[in-house]
Amino acid sequence: MSSTSSTLYITLCRGLPACGKTTWAKQQVNRSLGRTVHVSRDSIRDAYYNTDAIAGPDKNKEESLITKLQHETVRQFLTAKKN
């Protein structure tokens, strides 16, 4: 995509644990000169619960909250014209 493009885009990474998704995403952020951000479920989970894993009977409810926080974070970045 052209660096002068005004089109916003979302790139989703999906794969096995520890296969390089976060490393690749951070490289893309570094190459974007401030136009791209990395929204990570793990980072949101860690910030909200101080852990990167949720276990126990409330796991589905807690993961649903993480999803809502993730979607709102993406909306805010898109409103701010960030990829």
N, C-alpha and C positions, 0 to 999 in steps of 0.2 A: 504494500500500500504506500502511496506517495506521502512523503512527510509534510506536504502542503495540503493534504486532503482535510476537509472539515467534517467528513463522515466519522461518526463515533462507532466503535465496535466493541464487542465483548468476545473474549477468547476463553473458552472453558477447557480446563485440563482434567483428564480422567485417566486413571491407571492404577496399577498395583502400588501398594505402599513402597516407599523408598525407591521408586523407579526414575526419579529425577524431575517430577512435575514442578516442585517448588524452585529447584535450581534453575530450570528453564524459564519459569515465570519471572524470577528475579533478574535474569539476564535480559529479558524483554523490557522490563521496567528500566534497567540501566541504559539500554540502547535508545529508549524513547525520548530522552531529553526532557523529562517531566510531563509528557503527554499521557503516560500510561501508569496505572496503579495496579497493585496486586491485592486482591481481596481473598483471603484464605479462611476457610472454615476453621482450620486448626488455630489460627491466630485469634479469631473471634472467640472461639471456645476457651483458649488460654486466658484471654483478657477478661472474659466474663466469669469463668469458673476457676481460674488459676490452675488449669490442667488441660492437657490436649486430648484427654479421653474421658468420656462420661459412661458410667456403669450404673447398674442397679435398676430398680423398678420404674424410675422416672426417666429413663434414658430416652424414650420416644418423645415425651413431652419436652425434655430439654433440647433434643435435637431439632424439634419443631421451632423452638425459640431461636436457636442458632440460624436456622433457615430464614426466619423473619428478619433477624438482624443482618444477615448477609444480603438479602434482597434490598433492605433499606439502605445499606452502605453502598451498594451498586447504584441505586437510584440517585443518591446524593452525589456520587462521583460523576455520573452521566450528566446531571444537572450542572455540575461545575465544568463540563466539557472535557472530562478525562475519559480515556479508554480504559 
